[in-house]
Amino acid sequence: MQKNSLRNVLAIGVTPAEFARLVPFLDRQSFDVDRFPSAIGAVELISRIPFEMLLVRYPLPDMETEAFLRIVRQEGSPCLRSSLLVLTGADRELESQRFIGLGANRTINLEASEAEIQESISSVLNVAPRKAARFLARLEIRISGEKDMVLCQTENFSATGMLLRTDRRWDIGTQIEFEFSIPNDARPVRGVAEVVRHTHEGRDAVGGVGLRFLSFAGDAHRRFEAFIQQL
């Protein structure tokens, strides 16, 4: 799979409502997500820019899906090795599976649960699925020599990061020491994370910041991963 420093994703042919359902997961994984309502409009873009993933609605509103896939996968295409998921409704899910092997890596039923859609995207991009769980996290932030202690509630987390409910907005890239407790473990999980995203008012259900784990103290990583597996 192609790696791109921007970790960019392009959704083609999806409706605004479908796009709104897909964006929060990709956004909190630090992807730059764009949408083109038409396939013809997207062709020029994908001929110039490599995307890590393409999300293609089936059927497309203005082009045969097979023709679009041929353009994406033609020799010399910047998106030749991009991950490509075909999105469709339950009534055409079986039909859409014929595109696997013709340029698509996987199909996704847009009427599936949020967890199922998240798992499908995660399996292709090799990112950690998020688990919904709420517990208190203690943060220590040092900015310009000043130390700030903050208590936040987690909204969800994965092996690679967590989303915190807070009205605070630290700059992207700010490193934060964290500590939280997990059930049935007397020792806290400690480590260092960095701010990778801010939630968007009006689009995300939760106000807060997303953190990516950088390191864990002692055996905290092993204990935390064991906790995730239990969920």
JOVEN-V676995 format. One record per backbone hydrogen bond with DSSP energy under -1.0 kcal/mol. CO is the residue of the C=O (numbers start at 1). NH is the residue of the N-H. Records with the same first field share a line. If there is no record, write none. Layout:
BEGIN
CO: NH, NH
END
This chain:
BEGIN
4: 7
7: 32
8: 52, 53
9: 34
10: 55
11: 36
12: 57
15: 19
16: 20
17: 21
18: 22
19: 23
22: 26
23: 27
24: 28
26: 31
27: 30
32: 9
34: 11
36: 13
39: 43
42: 46
43: 47
45: 48, 49
52: 83
53: 10
54: 85
55: 12
56: 87
64: 68
65: 69
66: 70
67: 71
68: 72
69: 73
74: 77
77: 80
79: 82
81: 2
83: 54
84: 105, 106
85: 56
86: 108
87: 58
88: 110
89: 92
92: 96
95: 98
96: 99
97: 100
99: 102, 104
104: 101
106: 86
108: 88
109: 112
113: 117
114: 118
115: 119
116: 120
117: 121
118: 122
119: 123
120: 124
121: 125
122: 126, 127
131: 157
135: 154
137: 152
138: 179
139: 150
140: 177
141: 148
143: 146
146: 143
148: 141
150: 139
152: 137
153: 165
156: 163
157: 131
160: 213
161: 158
162: 211
163: 155, 156
164: 209
171: 174
174: 195
176: 193
177: 140
178: 191
179: 138
180: 189
182: 185
189: 180
190: 217
191: 178
192: 214, 215
193: 176
194: 212
195: 173
197: 210
200: 203, 204
207: 166
208: 199
209: 164
210: 196, 197
211: 162
212: 194
215: 192
217: 220
219: 223
220: 224
221: 225
222: 226
223: 227
224: 228
225: 229
226: 230
END
